[in-house]
Amino acid sequence: MSKADPDFFLREGDHGGAIPGVLTDDDGVAIDIEGASVRFLMANILTTKRIAAAANNDQVDAATKGHVSYTWQAGDSDEPGMYNASWEVTYNDGSVETFPNPGYIKVRVTAKVPAPLP
């Protein structure tokens, strides 16, 4: 995949599934985000911006370290197009870090197939 290719696809109007992620440092090591708050930020590259709370799935277990997810909500995919997205982490000390860095998660919302005529 080239850098312009989407990392995640969603069909117009779909919601209920989730976009997962694992937050890592420059060496690919999962970041400890236990107890931190996480937001999923997504902006259409041409129009509006969406910001939503995400799930911090990091637990004491090393297998879930750095794991996050966002469950799509009604309205998130109402506008077909290409979106830039990222995870914003606010740690317990108030510091904020955004992932991935540099760049974005590329999300494409594809248009749904029109309903057949009666």
C-alpha positions as CSV (number, residue, x, y, z in Angstrom):
1,M,0.0,0.0,0.0
2,S,1.2,3.5,-0.8
3,K,1.0,6.3,1.8
4,A,-2.1,7.6,0.1
5,D,-3.9,4.2,0.4
6,P,-6.4,4.0,3.3
7,D,-5.5,2.0,6.4
8,F,-9.2,1.4,7.2
9,F,-12.4,1.3,5.1
10,L,-16.0,2.0,6.1
11,R,-19.1,2.0,4.0
12,E,-21.4,5.1,4.1
13,G,-24.0,4.7,6.9
14,D,-22.3,1.8,8.6
15,H,-21.6,1.9,12.3
16,G,-21.3,-0.5,15.2
17,G,-18.0,-2.1,14.3
18,A,-14.8,-0.7,15.7
19,I,-11.4,0.6,14.5
20,P,-8.6,-0.9,16.7
21,G,-5.1,0.4,17.3
22,V,-2.0,-0.3,19.2
23,L,0.0,2.8,20.2
24,T,3.7,2.4,19.9
25,D,6.9,4.4,20.2
26,D,9.4,5.0,17.4
27,D,10.9,1.5,18.0
28,G,7.5,-0.2,17.7
29,V,7.2,-0.9,21.4
30,A,3.7,-0.6,22.8
31,I,3.2,2.5,25.0
32,D,1.9,2.2,28.6
33,I,-1.4,4.1,28.6
34,E,-3.0,2.4,31.5
35,G,-5.3,5.0,33.2
36,A,-5.0,7.6,30.5
37,S,-8.0,9.0,28.6
38,V,-8.1,8.4,24.8
39,R,-9.9,10.2,22.1
40,F,-10.2,9.2,18.4
41,L,-10.0,12.3,16.2
42,M,-11.1,12.1,12.6
43,A,-11.4,14.9,10.0
44,N,-12.6,14.7,6.4
45,I,-9.7,16.1,4.4
46,L,-12.0,18.5,2.7
47,T,-14.7,19.4,5.2
48,T,-15.8,18.8,8.8
49,K,-14.0,17.5,11.9
50,R,-15.1,14.8,14.3
51,I,-13.8,14.2,17.8
52,A,-15.0,11.3,20.0
53,A,-14.1,9.4,23.1
54,A,-12.4,6.1,22.5
55,A,-11.8,3.0,24.6
56,N,-8.5,2.6,26.4
57,N,-8.1,-1.2,26.3
58,D,-4.7,-1.1,28.0
59,Q,-4.6,-3.2,31.2
60,V,-1.9,-4.5,33.5
61,D,-1.5,-7.4,31.1
62,A,1.4,-6.9,28.6
63,A,-0.7,-8.4,25.8
64,T,-3.1,-5.4,25.9
65,K,-0.4,-2.7,26.4
66,G,-1.1,0.3,24.2
67,H,-4.4,-1.1,22.8
68,V,-7.2,1.3,21.9
69,S,-10.4,1.2,19.9
70,Y,-13.2,3.4,18.8
71,T,-16.7,2.0,18.1
72,W,-18.3,3.7,15.1
73,Q,-21.5,5.7,16.0
74,A,-24.5,6.7,13.9
75,G,-23.5,9.7,11.8
76,D,-19.7,8.9,11.8
77,S,-19.9,7.6,8.2
78,D,-22.6,9.7,6.7
79,E,-20.2,11.6,4.5
80,P,-18.2,9.6,1.9
81,G,-14.6,10.7,1.4
82,M,-11.1,10.4,2.7
83,Y,-10.4,11.1,6.4
84,N,-7.3,11.7,8.4
85,A,-7.5,10.2,11.9
86,S,-5.4,9.9,15.0
87,W,-5.5,8.8,18.7
88,E,-5.0,11.5,21.3
89,V,-3.9,10.3,24.7
90,T,-4.1,12.5,27.9
91,Y,-1.9,11.0,30.6
92,N,-2.7,11.2,34.3
93,D,-0.1,14.0,34.7
94,G,-2.1,16.1,32.1
95,S,0.5,15.7,29.3
96,V,-1.0,14.9,25.8
97,E,0.5,12.7,23.1
98,T,-0.9,12.0,19.6
99,F,-0.5,8.8,17.6
100,P,0.7,8.0,15.0
101,N,3.4,10.6,14.9
102,P,4.2,11.6,12.2
103,G,1.3,11.2,9.8
104,Y,-2.3,10.0,10.2
105,I,-4.4,6.9,10.0
106,K,-6.1,7.1,6.6
107,V,-9.8,6.2,6.7
108,R,-12.0,6.0,3.5
109,V,-15.7,6.1,3.8
110,T,-17.0,4.7,0.5
111,A,-20.5,5.5,-0.9
112,K,-23.1,2.9,-0.4
113,V,-24.8,1.2,-3.4
114,P,-28.0,2.9,-4.2
115,A,-31.2,0.9,-3.3
116,P,-32.8,-0.8,-6.3
117,L,-35.9,0.8,-7.8
118,P,-39.2,-0.8,-6.8
